């Protein structure tokens, strides 16, 4: 019985430990790029759209089950002049969109 409980505990720790998206919780606005890299590791890809911006993209698993099955979501860290300006799941923090804008108005429905 002890062996079974130990095995269950090890498997549970393995799956919980594989979730990677929780690393985003350790980021904060104003961190520099080196601090981000120490928390998040190497990004999947980067982009420099200009204006002092740099986007670091990460493919992260939200849960241990997702990690086991290779399921990831795309997350980003946006740096402006070398400092974190925003971060989160891709598409969640698009600062070019007005959050008060109702996209269904005048949609012809």
C-alpha angles and dihedrals in degrees: 000000000000090000092053093049091048091050092050091049093050093048091048092050090047093054095044090047092054096062106104106178091079088076088075087070089067093060125093137186112269098030114138124238094260091054090050092050092049090053100037105026125218114344122238089235141344136214134192108201092176134251092091091301127138124179119203113197124203132185105214137174117231095206140019089252090055090050091049091053094040094247112154138168125210116251129179142202115204116205122192116192088349097306130104109259098169141347140181143095113342109268096018097095106035101157091191091071122081105233091208093055114110105216092196094062111108091001091135096245 
